[in-house]
């Protein structure tokens, strides 16, 4: 009988670093921000998707730690901007409210994981 390979558990820091170095979260965040603010067009929040897509481009080209830091910074800025908007209690459970909540949650995860990846990563290409 062959021995099974040993499963190694990853620590929380390793999981956060892996999430921060992944190019998918900033792309997903850019998609959610665009879905919320394209119609009616709101110019200030629409500054974020191009920057987040550029961080994805940087990540794919090998600048993982730098990309994670920029993603964390811009996610934090968007959280501040989105936190200023108030919505009624009933509006939180519609389609738009659920997308808004998912966006804020993804911003929070990107902020933490991008900060961890930036702090513990190397910025060499």
N, C-alpha and C positions, 0 to 999 in steps of 0.2 A: 504494500500500500504506500503510495507516494505521500510525502508530507505536504500539507497545505502551506502556502506561503503565509507568513505572519502578517496580520493586518496591523498597521501602525496608525494610531490615532493622531490626528493633527491637533495642535493646540489652537486656541482661539486666535492668538496673534498670527499664527501661520494661515489660518483660514481668512482672516481679515486682509492680510497682505496679499493672498492669492486673489481675493475679490477686487482689491484696489489695483492690481496689476492686470486685470482682465479688461479688454477693450469693449466688452458688451455693455456694462452699466452706464457709461456716459452716452452711448448711442441710444439706449433705451430711455434715459432721462431726457435727451434732446427730443426724442419722438413724443414723449408725454407732454413736454412743455409746448411743443408745436401744436399738439392736438388741443390744448387748452386755449392758446392765445392767437391762433391764426384767424379765427373767425368769431367775433369781430377782431380785426387786426389790432394788436397792442404792441407798439414799437419797443418799449423798454424790456418786457420779458422776452421778446423775440431776438434780443441781443445774445441770449444764452445758448441757443442751439448751435449756431456756427462755431462758437468757442468750444463747446463740448464735443462736437464732431472733429474739430482740430485736435483735441486731446486724444481722441481715438486714433487719428492719423499718426500722432506722435508715438502712441503706444505700439501700434503695428510696426513702426519703423525702428523700434528697439529702445526708445526712451521711456521705459516703464516707470521709473521713479519720478521723473519730471512730469510725465503725464498724470500720474496719480496725485501729485501735489497740486497741479492746475485743476484737476477734476474736483479735488476736495475744496479748493478755494472757491471755485465757481458754484459748486453745490451749496456751500455755506452762504454765499451771496444770494442765491436764489431762495434759500430758506428764509433769509431775512426779508426779502422782497415779498414772498408769498405769505409770510406771517403777518404782514400788515393788512392783508385783505380779510375782511370779516364776512361770514356767511351765516344765514339763518340755520337753525337746527334741522329743519326739514330738508334743506337743500344739501345737507351732508350725505344723504342716502340716495340721491339720484345718480345718474351715470356721470354727470360732471363732477359731483362731489366725491365719488369714488375714485375718479381719475386724479382729482386734486389731492386726495389723501394718499394714493399710491405714489404720486410725484413727491410729496413731502417725505414719505417714508423712504423712498429711494434716495432722496437728497441726504437724509440723515445717515443712511448706510454708506453712501459714497463719501460723505464727509469724514466719517470715522475710518473706513477702510482705506481711503486715499491718504489720509494722514498717517496711518500706520505704515502703508507701503512706501510713502515718501520718507518717513523717519528711518525705517529699517532697510530700505532698498539702496542699491548703488546706482548712481546716475551715469554710468558708462553705457555707451551704445553697443 
